[in-house]
Amino acid sequence: MGDASKAKKILNWEPTRTIHDLVDDMVESDIRNAVKDFYLIKKGCKIFNFCDI
């Protein structure tokens, strides 16, 4: 994880979100993508999977 102390000192900046907020956003995004892929596959579309690389 990053240390925001340098940004706070130099730029007078403070983070407005917690690490938990960021994790929640990432999980929600993964779920949305999984649902989207499910319906696309169900309709016969081919889905690119990064695991196939």
C-alpha positions, -999 to +999 in steps of 0.1 A: +000+000+000+011+035-006+020+061+019+002+094+014+023+113+039+046+128+012+016+141-008+001+155+023+033+173+032+042+187-002+007+192-018-014+195+013-035+166+000-053+140+020-071+109+006-108+110+006-113+072+003-102+043+023-086+011+011-119-006+020-137+018-004-113+009-032-117-028-026-155-025-026-153-007-059-131-034-074-153-062-062-184-045-075-167-040-109-157-077-111-192-087-103-207-064-130-182-078-155-190-114-146-227-108-150-221-090-183-199-119-196-225-145-184-253-129-205-230-124-235-219-161-234-255-171-230-263-153-262-235-170-280-208-143-280-172-153-274-155-136-245-118-127-243-104-141-210-071-128-197-064-163-183-062-176-219-031-155-226 
